[in-house]
């Protein structure tokens, strides 16, 4: 049993809910007994949306594990934290200087500049825009 006290338009009501079964309740309002019934709400059926099947392309898709395990021949610039690649600012063959931004990484809802830690020439790029990378993943290799 649950008891409630309501004031509606300045009038006080003492309501005791005695029993609730399915869509019917037995209540007492200011000493008078009532049976209250209500309509059962419609059950909402889940909407199923079919997604198109995408066949894999010839180019491999980068995964955090694959990017982290990429072999390195040269000096690797690695990500200091996991995230999503927003932009790659250099191309293979470009010369970079120490402190130059080479990759933009979104991590923890913030954009982070990944800078070259030394001068060099870009030998390879292991990531592309939109890739998810793990902590310590190789992003770029310098000669």
N, C-alpha and C positions, 0 to 999 in steps of 0.2 A: 504494500500500500504506500502511495506517495501522496503527500498533502501539499497543496499550493494555495497561496493567497494572492488574489488579483484585485486590482481596482480598475474598472472600466467605466469611463465617462462619470467618474466620481462615485460610483457604486462599488461596494466591497463584496467580493465573492470568496467563499472558502470552498475549494475543490479538493475532493479526495478521489483519487483514481484507485479503484478496488482491484480491477482485473482487466487485462488486455489479452485478447485472443484473436490472432490473425488481423482482421479489419474491424473488430468490434471491441469497445471498452465499456465497462460498467463504472459509472462515476456518481458521486454525490456532490451536488452543488447547493450550498446553504441549507443542508438537511434534506433535500429532495433527491431521489435516485433517478438516474437517467441511463439509457443505453445509447451510446454514441457509435455510429458506423461511418466509415469512410471508404472511398473507392481505392482499390489497390492501384498503385501507380503502374503505368505501363513499363514493362521491362524493355530497356533499350538494348537492341541487338547490336553487337559490335559490327562496325563497318570494315569489311575486308577489302583492302586495296591491293590489286595485283601489281607487282613490280616487274618491269621487263627484264628478261634474262640477258645479261651482258656477257658476250663471249670474250674470253681473254685475248688480248692482242699479242703480237709477237714480242713487243718490248716488255720486260719484266716490270712489275709494279713494286716500288720500294716499300718495304715494311720496316718497322723499327729494328727487328732482329737482323734483317738483311743489310740495312744501312750500317748498323753497328759492327757487323762482321766483315765489311768490305776490306779486301787486301790493300795494303799501302806500300807504294814504292816511291819514297820521297818524304817530305815533311807534311804531316797531316794537320789540318785545322779541324778540331773536333768541337762538338756542341757541349757547353758546360752544364746543360740541363735538358730534359725532354721537352718537346714542343712540336709546333707545326711550322714548316718553312713558309714564310710569307713571300720572300723574294730572294733570288740569287742575283747579286749585283755585278758578277764578273762572268767571263766566258773562258773556255779553254784557250790557252795561248796568251791571255792577258798578263801583263806585268803588274804586280801589286807591291805596295810599299807597306812597311810596318805601320799598323794603326788604321789602315784603310778598311772600311766596311765591305765585307765580301758576301755576307748573308744576313737577311732579316729573319729572326725567329720569334714566333709568338709562343710565350710560355707564361702560365699563370695570368692570362689575360693582359699581358704587357708585351710590347714590341721590344726585342732585344737585338742590338747590333752585334754581330759576330765579326770581329776584326782580325786581319792578318797579324800574326805575332812576329812576323819577320818579312823581309823583302823576298820576292821570288816571282816565278812564272807559274801560272795555273797549268798544272799537268792534267788534272782530271777533276770533275765535279760529280760527287756521288749522290746528290739530291736534286729535286726539282720542286717548284712551287706547289704547295699543297701536301707534300710528303710529311708524314709524322715520323719524328726521329726520337730515339732513345738517348738517355744520358751517355755522353762519351762517343756518340756516333761520329764517324768521319764524314765531314761535309765537303771539304776541298783538299786536294793534295797539291803542294807546291814542289817545283823542281829545285 
